[in-house]
């Protein structure tokens, strides 16, 4: 299960802050964020070398998109499209609302179950697909404030031990300050290795298991407000946060 933490602050100089940990089999090949697609030069995203899509990216219009599996749906399935395509398709659009509407019209049976976050500096959306013939993909706005999404529903403290443990901590922590290049509090939380008593290692924010399933990368992204002529800020750790440093992603 991956994790995305969203701080949405309408009207702020940095209205959208996103922290994300990618949990995946450690032997699945990937490349760090870059302009990897010749037919999508407007997209900066991590590349999943196995399926060709991405787990998280930003486009030059300031839209960010990230996809997560839902519970018990790790890996591909025969006859289903890669969920990594969804990030690239979302980033083909110039604003988050249009992207969310377009992806909500996809056939839910074409993909395994997923959670998808699409956001820009004017709005944020959560798309949910159960991967069966329910006939639609759910779309809901992400409210102002701090929210968290894993393989369960948004802010689902009842079912997700990780959300239950870490959502209150992110809400209380000092948010990243891109103006001062200060990402410290959220970076430390993304590296959190503790979990509830009686839980498992995978209930932590960042972990490694004996079977090879692990937190393989981490991101901190900030989107500038409307009218600010500057690119997004992205800090990327190319391994488990805490063990690997966050480094600036170039948008040039």
N, C-alpha and C positions, 0 to 999 in steps of 0.2 A: 504494500500500500504506500502511495506517495502522500505528501502533505502540502497544502497551499494555505498560507495565512495572508489575508487581505485586510489592509487598512484603507478604508474609503472615506475621504474627507472632502465633500463638495465645497468648492470655493477656495480651497487651500492652494498655496503656491505649488505644493506637491500633493495633488488630490488622491493619488493612488500609489500605495506602497504594497509590494508583494514579496513574500518570502516563500521559498519552495524547496523541499527536499525530494529528490528522486530516489525511490527504492526499486531496485531491479536486481536480476541475477548479475553478479559481478563479471561474468564472462561474456555478457552481451556487448558487442562492440559499438562504440559511439564516438562522436567527435564533439568538442566543446562548441559553444555558440559562434556562429559565423555566417557568412553569406554563401551557403553550400549549394544552392539551387540556381543553375543558370537561367531557368525560366521564372525565377522569383527573386530577382536581385533586390527587391524591396524588403526582404525578410532576413532578419538575424535570428538564428535559432540553433539549438543543439541538434545534431544529426544522429538518428538511430541508423547505424550502418546496416543492420539486419533487414529492416523493412523499408528504409528510405524516408521515413517521416520524422517527426520530432515530438518531444514531450513538453517543450516550452519555448516560446519565441516572441519576438516583438517585430512589428513592421515600421516602416519609415513614417507612417501616418500616426504612430503612437498607440496602436492597438497591441495588447498583450493577450496571449492565449496559452493555456496549459491544460493537459489532459491527464486523467488518472483512471486506473482500473477501479471497478467496484469489487466488493468482496468475492473471493474465490474465482477470479477471472484472469489470473496472471497468464500472460503469453498469448500467442495467436491461436486461432481455431480454424479448421477447414471450412472453406466457403464464406468466411467473414473477411472484410477489409481491415487493414491495419488502422488502429485508433490513432496512430501518429499522423495519419493523413488529415485528421480533423483540425489539428493545430495549423497546418499549412492552409487549409481551406478557409479557416477563420481569418487568417492573416492576409487573405486576398481582398479583404474589405477595408474600407477607409474609416469605419467607425464601429464601435462595439455593438451597438443596437442592431445595425444592419447585419452584422456578422451573426449575431445570436438568432435573429429571425431566419436567416438563410440556412443555418445549420439545424435549426429546429424542424425544418421542412424535409430533412433527409429521412430515408427509410431506416427506422430503428433496428430492423432485423439484419441490416447489412454489417453491423458491428457487434462485438461483444459489449457487455455492459460497461458504461463509463460515466465519469463525472468530468465536466469541462467548464473551465473558467474563461470568460472573455471579458475584457475590460479596457477602458480608455480613461481619459481625464474627465469625462462627463457621465460615466456610468459603468456598472459592473454587473455581470450576469453569470448565473450558474445553470448549466444544462445537465440534465440527468436522463440517462437511457438505461433501461433494464435489460436490453438486448434480446427481447422476445417480442411477440406480435401484440403488444399492447396498442399499437397503432399510432403512437406519437412519441416525441421527445419532449420532456418537461423543460420549461424555461422559467426562471424566477430571478428577479432583481436581487442583488446582494445589498443589504442595507448599509447605511453609513455606520462607521465604527469598525471594530475588529471582528472578523469572521474567520472561520477555519473549516477546511474541507479535507477529508481523507477518502477512504474507500466507502464511507458511509455518507449520510446526508449532511448538508451544511449545518455546522454547529450542533451536531448530534452527540450531546454529552451522555446520552443514555447508552448508546451502542459503541461509541468509539472511546476507548480508554485513553488514547492519545489526545483527542480533543478535550476530554474531561480534565486531563492533567495540564495541558499546555495552553489552551485558549485563555484561561484566566491570567496566566503569566505574560502572554503577549499583550493582553489588554492593559496590564499594569506597567509594562516595560516602556522605557523611553523609546519612541519610534525613531527609525533612521532619520538622519538629517543630512540630505545630500549636499546642502550648501556648505556644511562643515566637513563633509566626507566622513561622517560619523555613523557607522552601521553596527556598533559594538554590541548593544543590548540584544538586538534581534539575531545577530550572528551567533552570540553565545547560546541563545535559546534554540536555534536551529541545530546546534551541536549537542543538545541535551541528551544524555544517555540514561537518565533515570526514568522510572515508570512506577505505576501504582504497586503497592505490596501485593504479591500473588500474581502479578501480571507476567507477560513474557517480554523478551528483549525487543520484539517488534512493536511494543507499545511505546517505546521511546521515540524521540524525534529522529535520532541518528543511531544506527546499530550495524552490527555485523553478525551473521549467523554461521554456524558450522556448515550449513548446506550451500553457502555461497550467495544467499539472498542478503542484500545489504543496501545501505544508503550510499549511492555511488556518485552523487553530485549535489550541489546546493546553489541556490540563487537568491539574490536580493535585487529587486527591480523597483525603480521609482519613476513615475511618469510626471512630467512638468505640467503645470496648469495651462489653461487655454490662453493663447496669445504670447506665451513664453517661447521665444525662438531658440530652443536648445533641444538636443536629443534626450531620450530617456537615459537614466543611469542604471547600469547593470553591473553587479559584482557577482563573480562566479567562482565557486570552489570545485575543482576537478576531481573530487573524491569526497570522502566522509568529512563534513564540516567539523572543525576542531583538530582534525589531523591534516587537513589541507587548507591553505589560506584562500581567502576571497580576493580575487583580482579583477581589475576593471576590464569590461568587455568593450572593445572598440566598435563604434558604429560607422567609421569612415569607409 
